[in-house]
């Protein structure tokens, strides 16, 4: 499985990375209004022995910074000593979003809803097109690092495409606290990769614009677990001792009314049907609405927003 093309020449942006070589390739994405060129840095490691090509990427949403730091550390700590195959590392995919502390590019469009893109489209579409043409075709497997959105803290979890049995296997190997299949979203990187027959794992942990040491630790260990399983590296790092819990049923619990939201449950906790999870109160403490678990399961995302509106997502729970 996943023998790949890792002992062949890898051609990227007009450059050739031969077996046994490593190279930093810079792909011009666009320019700032000042004329400053924005290059996408792509680190390529090509082993001499045949094996799969694994793409590690972060910053597809520019404000999701945990993954950026994880990949930076992997590069700086020199953890990458390939026995076979090839590794492509893209620490920040959405450079414009990263510069502007934003999920999206300056025109408000989401790069992760713009694949396969167009070289004549919006900025997000052009970024997606360049990436889909230059980088994605090289990969057999991709690990895409994300966090929760603003104020929503995702407990470490790994997602895969239900129709991809290889993805399910690698999700279990990654060994995040939770794993589950996730529907493909039109225009997403994972959807485009699936159409091309490539396996993608999406790691979600923490929240945007905040570092989480635990989220980053699990991400690093999960990546090393997968590379070790594929016999691309040998790691002496201590593996995660807990076994990943597979979730089959998921549901968002939403605010039944507006008010101040106070959670009383720790993220990642096991819950029982009817168990109090938190409550919403008005500013005068005249009305209190208790939030209770609708079924037995686990909490794997909590909204940290203190003031919520009716219908806001409060908890993501799974069985």
Residue, then its C-alpha position, 0 to 999 in steps of 0.5 A: x500500500x502507498x508505494x508511491x513515487x518517492x524514489x523518482x525525480x520530483x518536479x515542482x515549480x520548474x525545479x527537480x528534486x532528485x532521490x536523496x536530495x532535499x530542497x526549499x522551493x518557493x512558488x510565487x503566489x501573488x503580490x501585495x499592492x506595494x509590489x512585494x512578491x508573496x512566495x509559498x515556501x515548500x520544503x521537499x525531502x526526497x529519499x533514495x528508496x522508493x515509498x509514498x509521498x506525504x504532504x504535511x500542510x498547515x495554515x490553510x486558514x491563516x488564523x489557525x496557527x497551531x499547525x504552523x508551529x508544529x511544522x516549524x518545529x519538525x523542520x527546526x528539530x531535524x526530526x525528518x530523516x527519511x528512510x524511504x519515500x518523500x516528504x513535502x512540508x508546507x508550514x503556511x499555505x494561506x500566507x495572505x490570511x496569516x499576514x492579516x490574522x484572518x481565516x480568509x484572504x483579504x477579499x473575504x474568500x476562503x481558500x479551502x472552499x476554492x479548489x480546484x481554483x482558476x488562474x483567472x479567478x479571485x485571489x483565493x481561487x488563484x492560490x488554490x489553483x496554483x497549489x492544486x497544479x503544483x503541489x497536490x499532484x505530487x502527494x499520495x497522502x496529506x495531513x492537513x492541520x487545523x484548529x477550531x474557529x474563533x472562540x471554539x476549542x476543538x479537542x484533538x481529533x482526526x477526521x477522514x473521508x468515509x469512502x477512503x478505507x486507507x484514510x480510516x486506517x491512518x486515522x487510527x494510526x495517527x491516534x488522536x484522542x478522537x477520530x471520525x469520518x467527515x463529509x466532503x465539502x465542495x471546494x475543499x482541499x480534501x474534496x479535491x484530493x479525494x477526486x484525485x485518489x489521494x488520502x487526506x487526514x484533517x487534524x483539528x485541535x485548539x482554537x484560532x489565533x491561540x497556541x495550545x501545547x497539548x494540541x501541538x504535542x498530539x499533532x507532532x506525535x500523530x505525524x510521527x506515528x503515521x510516518x513510522x507506520x509507513x516505514x518512512x522514519x524510525x522514531x524513538x519518541x514516546x507514543x501516545x498511551x491512550x487509544x483513539x476513540x472512534x465516534x459514529x454519531x455527532x451533533x451540535x448542541x446550540x443555544x436555546x436562547x441568548x445570554x451569558x454562557x457558562x460551561x461546567x464540563x471539561x473538553x474531551x469529557x465523557x458524558x451521560x444522557x441528561x448530564x448538565x453541561x453548562x447554562x445560559x443566564x441573562x445579565x440580571x440572573x433572572x432566567x437560567x437555561x440549563x444545557x443537558x447532554x442529549x445522549x451518552x458520549x463525549x464532548x469534543x468541542x466547546x464554544x468559549x464565547x462568554x456571550x452567545x446568541x440564540x442558535x449559536x453552537x455551544x458543544x460538539x458531542x459524539x457517541 
